[in-house]
Amino acid sequence: MQFFMQLLSSLISLYMLLILIRIVLTWFSGVQFGRPFEILSSITDPYLDWWRGILNLRFGAVDLSPLVAITALSLAQNIFSAFARYGKISLGIILVIILQALWSVMTFFLGFFIVILILCLIAHLLKLNVYSPFWRLINSISQPILFRINRILFGKRLVNYLTSIIISLIILLVIRIAGGFAVWQASLLLAKLPI
């Protein structure tokens, strides 16, 4: 059974690598990769499209559903790997793996939005030309986050743009730090579950 679990873990790792290659190749629009790319697409696209159909994680030109797709594979790979390593696995270890995988996705999103808000802050402070395509993309990603945080904190009151960015950055950083500590503590408790 341990060999079978290790085999599954290895196959999932290989599939994740194929998905990463597929994602990187999409960054080179207009380049023709030929038949190997078509084969790669036929292997990876059904799985990626399934996640895109379930989740709507598109922010402007950025689609984050592949991150969730890879996280789900990573979660399965970690469970199979732990089972292969120890010959058995407890409910506590499975819960720790799930919790850490979910927190990993959450930290990616938090980090992504923190970087976006820092770019907005820099653009605002330096009075950069925010009408270029790059800054319009950054703005289209930042606006939903700023809007939601402002609605939660201030309701319908209007808030200065600079204040909105700074408060949103502080909130995201606090969530990142406090959440990391909470996940660490919860992981320690869950790992001790005897089941």
BELKA-V874223 format. One line per field, one symbol per residue. phi: phi as a letter, one per 30 degrees, with the letter a starting at -180 (. if undefined). Layout:
phi->???
This chain:
phi->.ddddddddddddddddddddddddddcdidccidedddedddcdeddddddddcccccidcccdddddddddddddddddddddciabcddddddddeddddddddddedddddddddddddddchdddcdeddddeddddeddddddddddcicddbeedddddddddddddddddddddddddddddddddd
